[in-house]
Amino acid sequence: MGRKRVLNRRAGRRKLLSSAADWQAFGQSMRSPLPITFRRCGLPSRSAASEACWAEGQQLIRAFEESSGRQGRALPWCHGYQLPLSRLELRSEAQASGAAAALQAWLLRASGCGLVMRQEVVSMVPALLLGVQASHRVLDVCAAPGSKTTQLLEMVSHGAEGGVVVANDAEPLRAYVLAHRLRSLGAGLNAVVVTHRGQTLPRAGEEYDRVLCDVPCSGDGTLRKEPALWASWRPGLSLRLHSLQLQIALRAAALVRAGGSGVSDCMGDEAVVASLLRAARGALELVDASGQLPELPRAPGLRNWQVIDDAMRRVPSLASLSSEPLTVRRRFRAGMFPPKGGGTSPTPPSSSLPHGAPPLERCMRFLPHLADTGAFFVALLRKTAPLPPGRRGQRHGQEALPLSKQRAAAQLAAGHSLRPLPTEAPAAEARAAEAPVGREGERLFTRSPSGRRALHVPPRVARFLGFAAEGTADGASSPLCVVHAGCPPGELEEDAEALAARLGAKKSRAERRDASATQRDRKRAQWCH
C-alpha cells in the first residue's frame, strides 16, 4: 500500500488536520527520518556520573552544531536534547566529520552504560503525565523494552524509602531482557519484573497508585522510525487489536486504587477510550491534561471518525454488515464506531456522566509535524470509584479474576514465585554467614525452587507483594510470576558504576536471543514485501 494512499485515508479522510498547510507539513514530516533524541539518567545512584557525562555531551553537541551549521534543541521538560539529524545520518556524517564521530562515540558510550537514555520525545510523555510521587506503587502493564519503566523508576527512587514499580510483559523472553537492563542500570531494588498476560494480571498485596498501559498496537505511529511499515500497514491491524486493548485497559483499571490515575497510550485511539469509559459506567473519568507539558504541542482527540476495512471501504455502522459473511462481521465491534452523537453531541466537555458522548477531545494526539517527533496517542484517566461487576465479555475489569483465571495465573507463577527463605534452616544460616544482609537484619528471599540463590528485597517491595515484615510463613509465595526482584546481598554496597560495568559489558543470553529474533522478523518482513 503506497504512502500517499495511507496518508490520505489515515489523516485526510478522518479530518485529523484542519488546513491544507497542516496537511502538507504532516506529509513532509512523515516522509522524513526521525531525529535522535535522548535524556539524562535521573537515578540517584547515577547522579554524579550522569552530570559529568551530560556536561561532556553538551560540549560535543556544540562542536558538532558549529561545524555542521545545524542546530538541535534542548528539551528542558524532560532533561533531554533533540539532535538535528537521524541515527543513519549521524552514522554517515561520522565517517567524514571528526565532530560527528566524537558525538556518535559519546552517545554510544553514554547510552551503553545507562548515563543517557535514548528515547523518543513523545514516548517520554505518558510517564510525565501520571504525576508519579516517590512513595507511589506503579504498574507498567506492557513494559518491554523498558524506556518508560526506567522513567517511572527514576521518579520513585528519590524518597527515603522509595516506591515500587512493577513491570509486566506477556513475553517471558522480553521480561528477562528488561530485568537484565534494569539491574545493569542499578535500578533493580525498587523494581519487580513479572510476566503475565496483561488482561489476566493477578493482584499483588496492595493496590497501585498509578498505572501506565502501553498496550500492543498496529505501530502506525512509528512510521518515521520504521519505514518498512508503509508497505505492510492495513486497517485490519487496528481492528484485530481493539478487543485485546480494551481487555488490558479494563484489567489495569481494576488494579489501580480509587483516586489513582492511569495513562493509556498506543491504543486504538478514541474508540478504545470510549469503550473503556462505557464499560466503567462512571467509575473512570477522562482527565483534561491540556495544561500539562505546554512546551509540547498536540492536537485534541477526535469525537467523530470513520471505520474502514482492509479494502479501504467505509463501514458506516455495525448494522450495515448484516449481509456480509460471518467471517467479515466478526472483525468489527460496536465499540469501534463513534459514540452516539459523535462530534455534535451536546454533552459539555466537563461532563463525566456515563450517559451521553464522553469528552473525547481530552485525549491527546501528538502529531509528527507539530514538534518534529513521532506520532503518539495518549489518554489520562482517573478512577473515581470501584469498577462495577463485570458483565459477559468484561470480566477483565473485575476486582478479582474468575477462578479459572486465578488457577492459570497460579500455575504460571509456580516455577517463578518469590518466597522468603526459611529462617531456621541450616542452609539459610550458612548463606547468612557467607553473605550477611547488613540492613537491619532483613529477611532474604529466593526465586529458585532449590533456594540456593538468596535475594535482598527491600521491605517496601516485600510488603507490597504481600509479605509482612515479620511473621510471614515459610513457603508462602507471591501470586505473581516474578522474573526479577531485589538483588543478591553482595550487590547492596557495590558501586553503581562498577555494577553497570560488570553487568553491562556483555549482553545477557536472553538479550542476544531477542536481538536475533528481531533481526529474523525484519528479514521476513522484507521477504514478504
C-alpha positions in Angstrom: 0.0 0.0 0.0 1.6 3.3 -1.1 2.4 6.1 1.3 0.1 8.6 -0.4 -2.9 6.3 -0.1 -2.2 5.6 3.6 -1.8 9.3 4.4 -5.0 10.2 2.6 -7.0 7.6 4.4 -5.5 7.8 7.8 -5.4 11.6 8.2 -7.3 13.5 5.4 -10.4 11.3 5.3 -10.6 11.3 9.1 -10.5 15.1 9.3 -7.4 14.9 11.5 -5.9 18.0 10.0 -7.8 21.3 9.6 -5.9 23.0 6.8 -4.0 22.3 3.6 -0.9 23.8 5.1 -1.1 21.4 8.0 -1.7 18.5 5.7 1.4 19.4 3.6 3.6 19.8 6.7 2.3 16.5 8.1 3.0 14.6 4.9 6.5 16.1 4.6 7.3 15.2 8.2 6.1 11.6 7.8 8.4 11.2 4.8 11.5 12.5 6.7 13.6 10.4 9.1 13.1 10.7 12.9 15.8 12.8 14.6 17.8 11.4 17.5 16.5 12.3 21.0 17.9 11.3 24.4 17.7 12.4 28.0 19.8 12.4 31.2 19.5 9.4 33.5 17.6 10.5 36.6 18.5 7.7 39.0 20.0 8.9 42.3 22.8 6.3 42.1 23.9 7.8 38.8 23.5 11.5 39.5 27.2 12.5 39.8 28.4 10.4 36.8 25.3 11.4 34.8 26.0 15.1 35.4 29.6 14.8 34.3 28.7 12.8 31.2 26.0 15.3 30.3 28.4 18.2 30.5 30.8 16.4 28.2 28.0 15.7 25.8 26.9 19.4 25.7 30.4 20.4 24.6 30.4 17.7 21.8 27.0 18.8 20.7 28.0 22.5 20.4 31.1 21.5 18.5 29.1 19.4 16.1 26.5 22.2 15.6 29.2 24.8 14.9 30.9 22.6 12.3 27.7 21.4 10.6 25.7 24.7 10.7 22.6 22.9 12.0 21.0 23.4 15.4 19.3 21.0 17.6 17.0 21.9 20.5 17.1 21.4 24.2 14.1 19.6 25.9 14.2 21.0 29.5 10.8 19.5 30.4 12.4 16.0 30.2 16.1 16.9 30.7 16.7 15.9 27.2 18.0 17.0 23.8 17.0 16.5 20.2 19.8 16.4 17.6 19.2 17.9 14.1 19.7 14.6 12.3 18.6 11.0 12.3 20.6 7.9 13.5 21.5 6.9 10.0 22.5 10.5 9.1 24.8 10.7 12.1 26.4 7.4 11.2 27.1 8.6 7.7 28.5 12.0 8.8 30.7 10.4 11.4 32.8 8.9 8.5 33.7 12.3 7.2 33.5 14.7 10.2 35.5 14.5 13.4 32.9 16.4 15.4 30.2 14.0 14.3 32.4 10.9 15.0 33.1 12.2 18.5 29.4 12.9 19.2 28.5 9.4 17.9 31.1 7.8 20.1 30.0 9.7 23.2 26.3 8.8 22.5 27.1 5.1 22.1 29.2 5.1 25.2 26.8 7.1 27.4 23.7 5.1 26.4 25.6 1.8 26.7 26.4 2.4 30.4 23.0 3.9 31.2 24.0 7.5 31.8 22.0 8.7 28.8 18.7 7.2 27.7 17.8 7.0 24.0 14.1 7.6 23.9 11.6 9.3 21.5 10.2 12.6 22.6 6.6 11.5 22.6 7.5 8.3 24.4 8.5 10.3 27.4 5.1 12.0 27.7 2.9 9.2 29.3 5.1 8.8 32.4 5.4 12.5 32.9 1.6 13.0 32.8 1.0 10.4 35.5 2.3 12.7 38.3 4.2 9.8 40.0 5.5 10.6 43.5 8.4 8.9 45.4 6.1 6.8 47.6 3.8 5.5 44.8 3.2 2.0 43.7 3.2 2.0 40.0 2.3 -0.7 37.4 3.7 -0.7 33.8 1.4 -3.3 32.2 3.2 -3.8 28.9 6.7 -2.7 29.9 9.3 -4.1 27.5 11.7 -2.8 26.2 11.6 -0.6 29.3 12.3 3.1 28.4 9.1 4.2 30.2 9.8 1.8 33.1 13.1 3.4 33.6 11.4 6.8 33.7 9.0 5.6 36.4 11.8 4.1 38.4 13.6 7.4 38.4 10.5 9.1 39.8 10.1 6.6 42.7 13.8 6.4 43.6 14.2 9.8 45.2 12.4 9.2 48.5 13.8 8.0 51.8 12.4 4.5 51.2 11.2 4.8 47.6 8.2 3.5 45.9 7.7 0.3 43.8 7.4 -0.2 40.1 6.0 -3.5 38.8 7.0 -4.0 35.2 5.0 -6.7 33.4 5.4 -8.2 29.9 3.5 -11.1 28.4 6.5 -12.5 26.7 8.9 -14.1 29.2 12.0 -13.5 27.0 11.3 -9.8 26.8 10.7 -9.7 30.5 14.1 -11.3 31.2 15.8 -8.8 28.9 14.1 -6.0 30.7 15.2 -7.4 34.1 18.8 -7.5 32.9 18.6 -3.9 31.7 17.2 -2.6 34.9 19.7 -4.5 37.0 22.6 -3.2 34.9 21.3 0.4 35.4 21.4 -0.1 39.2 17.6 0.4 39.3 16.7 -3.1 40.5 15.9 -2.5 44.1 12.7 -0.6 43.5 11.6 -2.8 40.6 9.7 -6.0 40.3 9.6 -7.6 36.8 6.8 -10.1 36.2 5.5 -12.0 33.2 1.7 -12.4 32.7 -0.9 -11.7 30.1 -1.9 -8.1 30.7 -5.6 -8.9 30.6 -5.2 -11.5 33.4 -2.6 -9.9 35.5 -3.1 -11.1 39.2 -3.5 -8.6 42.0 -0.5 -8.2 44.3 -0.7 -7.5 48.0 -1.7 -3.8 47.6 -3.4 -1.7 45.0 -1.5 0.5 42.6 -1.4 4.3 42.8 -0.6 4.8 39.1 -0.8 2.5 36.1 0.8 3.0 32.7 -0.9 1.0 29.9 1.2 0.9 26.8 -0.9 -1.8 25.0 0.0 -3.7 21.8 -0.8 -1.5 18.8 -0.6 -1.5 15.0 2.6 0.6 15.0 1.4 3.2 12.5 2.7 5.9 14.9 6.2 4.7 14.3 6.2 5.0 10.5 9.0 7.6 10.6 11.3 5.2 12.6 10.2 2.0 10.7 9.6 3.0 7.0 9.0 -0.7 6.2 5.6 -0.4 7.9 4.3 1.7 5.0 4.1 -1.4 2.8 2.6 -3.7 5.4 0.1 -1.4 7.2 -3.6 -2.4 6.9 -6.7 -1.1 8.8 -7.3 -4.6 9.9 -4.3 -4.4 12.2 -6.1 -2.0 14.5 -9.4 -3.8 14.2 -7.9 -7.1 15.4 -6.3 -5.4 18.4 -9.4 -3.5 19.6 -10.7 -6.2 21.9 -7.3 -7.0 23.3 -6.5 -3.3 24.0 -9.9 -2.9 25.8 -9.3 -6.1 27.9 -5.9 -4.9 29.0 -7.1 -1.4 29.8 -10.0 -2.8 31.9 -7.7 -5.0 33.9 -5.4 -2.1 34.5 -8.3 0.0 35.7 -9.3 -2.8 38.1 -5.9 -2.9 39.7 -5.5 0.8 40.4 -6.9 2.2 43.6 -9.9 4.6 43.6 -8.5 8.1 43.3 -5.5 6.8 41.3 -4.6 7.6 37.8 -3.7 5.7 34.7 -2.3 6.6 31.3 -3.3 4.6 28.2 -1.3 5.1 25.1 -0.6 3.3 21.8 -4.2 2.3 21.8 -6.8 2.1 19.0 -7.3 5.7 19.8 -10.6 7.3 20.9 -12.6 4.1 20.1 -10.9 2.1 22.8 -11.2 5.0 25.3 -14.9 5.4 24.6 -15.4 1.7 25.1 -13.4 1.7 28.3 -15.5 4.6 29.7 -18.7 2.9 28.7 -17.7 -0.4 30.4 -16.6 1.5 33.6 -20.1 3.1 33.9 -18.9 6.3 35.7 -16.0 4.7 37.6 -13.5 6.3 35.3 -13.2 9.9 34.1 -11.1 11.3 31.2 -8.8 14.0 32.6 -8.1 17.3 30.8 -4.3 17.4 30.6 -4.1 20.1 28.1 -2.3 22.4 30.6 0.5 19.9 31.3 3.7 19.9 29.3 2.8 23.2 27.4 6.1 23.1 25.6 5.0 20.1 23.6 2.2 21.0 21.1 -0.6 18.4 20.4 -4.0 18.1 18.8 -7.2 17.3 20.7 -8.8 13.9 20.5 -11.5 13.2 17.8 -15.2 12.9 18.6 -16.1 11.5 15.3 -14.3 9.2 12.9 -14.7 6.6 10.2 -14.3 2.9 10.4 -12.8 1.3 7.2 -11.9 -2.2 6.2 -8.8 -3.6 4.5 -10.2 -2.7 1.1 -10.3 1.0 2.3 -14.1 1.0 2.2 -16.1 2.9 4.8 -18.2 0.9 7.2 -21.0 3.2 8.4 -22.3 1.0 11.2 -22.3 -2.5 12.5 -25.8 -3.0 11.1 -24.6 -2.3 7.6 -22.6 -5.5 7.8 -25.7 -7.7 8.2 -25.4 -9.1 4.6 -21.7 -9.8 4.9 -20.3 -13.3 5.7 -19.8 -14.2 9.4 -16.0 -14.1 8.9 -16.3 -10.4 7.9 -18.8 -9.4 10.7 -16.6 -10.9 13.4 -13.8 -8.4 12.6 -15.9 -5.5 13.8 -17.3 -4.5 17.3 -19.9 -1.9 18.2 -17.2 -0.1 20.3 -15.2 0.7 17.1 -17.8 3.2 16.0 -18.1 6.8 17.4 -20.4 7.2 20.4 -24.0 8.3 19.6 -23.9 11.9 18.8 -20.3 11.9 17.6 -18.9 15.3 17.3 -22.3 17.0 17.5 -23.1 15.8 21.0 -24.5 18.5 23.3 -22.5 16.9 26.2 -20.3 19.6 27.7 -16.6 18.9 27.9 -16.7 18.9 31.7 -19.2 16.2 31.9 -18.1 12.8 33.2 -21.5 11.1 33.4 -21.8 7.6 32.0 -24.6 8.7 29.7 -24.1 10.6 26.5 -21.0 11.1 24.5 -17.8 11.2 26.5 -15.4 14.2 26.2 -13.0 12.5 23.9 -11.4 15.8 22.9 -9.5 15.5 26.2 -7.5 12.7 24.5 -4.2 13.9 23.1 -2.7 13.3 19.6 1.0 14.1 19.3 1.5 14.6 15.5 4.9 14.4 13.8 4.8 17.9 12.1 4.0 19.8 15.3 7.3 19.2 17.0 9.3 17.1 14.6 8.6 13.9 16.6 7.0 10.5 16.1 3.2 10.1 16.4 1.6 9.2 19.7 -1.9 8.9 21.2 -2.3 9.5 25.0 -5.3 9.5 27.3 -5.1 10.3 31.0 -7.8 8.7 33.1 -8.7 8.9 36.8 -10.5 6.1 38.8 -13.2 7.7 40.9 -14.9 4.5 42.3 -14.5 0.7 42.1 -15.5 -0.8 38.8 -18.9 -2.3 38.5 -19.4 -6.0 38.4 -18.2 -7.3 35.1 -20.7 -8.4 32.6 -20.1 -11.1 30.0 -17.1 -10.1 27.9 -16.0 -7.6 30.5 -14.7 -9.9 33.2 -11.2 -8.4 32.9 -12.4 -5.3 34.8 -13.5 -7.3 37.9 -11.6 -6.6 41.1 -11.0 -10.4 41.4 -10.3 -12.6 38.5 -12.6 -15.6 37.8 -11.5 -18.8 39.5 -10.2 -20.3 36.2 -8.0 -17.2 35.6 -6.7 -17.4 39.1 -5.7 -21.1 38.7 -4.0 -20.3 35.4 -2.0 -17.5 37.0 -1.1 -19.7 39.9 0.2 -22.4 37.6 2.3 -19.9 35.7 3.8 -18.5 38.9 4.5 -21.8 40.4 8.0 -22.1 38.9 9.0 -18.4 39.3 7.3 -17.3 42.6 9.1 -15.2 45.1 9.1 -16.5 48.6 11.0 -16.0 51.9 13.9 -18.3 52.7 13.4 -20.5 55.7 14.7 -18.7 58.8 15.6 -21.8 60.8 17.2 -24.0 58.1 20.9 -24.6 58.4 21.3 -23.7 54.7 19.9 -20.3 55.5 22.4 -19.8 58.4 25.3 -20.7 56.1 24.1 -18.3 53.4 23.7 -15.5 56.0 27.3 -16.2 57.3 28.7 -16.1 53.8 26.8 -13.0 52.6 25.4 -11.0 55.6 22.5 -8.8 54.7 23.8 -5.9 56.7 20.5 -3.9 56.5 18.7 -4.2 59.9 18.6 -8.0 59.7 16.0 -8.0 56.9 14.9 -11.4 55.6 16.2 -12.9 52.5 14.1 -14.2 49.6 14.5 -16.6 46.7 13.0 -17.3 43.3 14.7 -20.7 42.7 13.0 -23.9 43.7 16.1 -25.1 45.5 16.6 -21.8 47.4 20.3 -21.7 46.5 20.2 -18.1 45.4 19.4 -15.6 48.1 17.9 -12.1 47.2 17.7 -9.0 49.2 14.2 -7.4 48.7 13.6 -4.0 50.3 10.8 -4.1 53.0 8.7 -1.7 50.9 8.7 -4.0 48.0 8.1 -7.1 50.2 5.1 -5.5 51.9 3.6 -4.5 48.5 3.9 -8.1 47.3 2.1 -9.3 50.4 4.9 -10.4 52.7 4.7 -8.9 56.2 7.9 -7.6 57.8 7.6 -10.3 60.4 5.6 -13.4 60.8 5.5 -14.4 57.1 5.0 -18.2 57.0 7.9 -20.1 55.4 6.9 -21.4 52.0 4.4 -18.5 51.3 4.8 -17.1 47.8 3.7 -14.3 45.7 0.8 -14.8 43.2 2.9 -13.1 40.6 5.3 -14.9 38.2 8.4 -13.0 39.3 11.3 -12.7 36.8 13.2 -10.1 38.9 13.0 -8.7 42.4 15.7 -7.3 44.7 19.3 -8.2 44.2 21.9 -10.6 45.6 23.1 -9.3 49.1 26.7 -8.8 47.7 25.5 -6.1 45.3 24.0 -3.9 48.0 27.1 -2.0 48.7 28.6 -2.3 45.2 29.4 0.9 43.5 26.7 1.7 40.9 29.3 2.4 38.1 31.2 -0.9 38.9 27.9 -2.8 38.8 27.0 -1.2 35.4 30.4 -2.0 34.0 30.2 -5.6 35.2 26.6 -6.3 34.1 26.6 -4.0 31.0 29.9 -5.2 29.5 28.2 -8.2 28.0 24.7 -8.8 26.8 22.6 -11.4 28.5 21.7 -14.6 26.7 18.1 -13.5 26.6 19.1 -10.1 25.1 21.1 -11.8 22.4 18.3 -14.2 21.5 15.8 -11.2 21.5 18.1 -9.3 19.1 18.4 -12.3 16.8 14.6 -12.8 16.8 14.1 -9.1 15.9 16.6 -9.4 13.0 14.8 -12.5 11.7 11.4 -10.7 11.9 12.8 -7.8 9.9 14.2 -10.1 7.2 10.9 -11.9 6.9 9.1 -8.6 6.5 11.5 -7.7 3.7 10.9 -11.1 2.0 7.2 -10.8 2.3 7.0 -7.2 0.9 
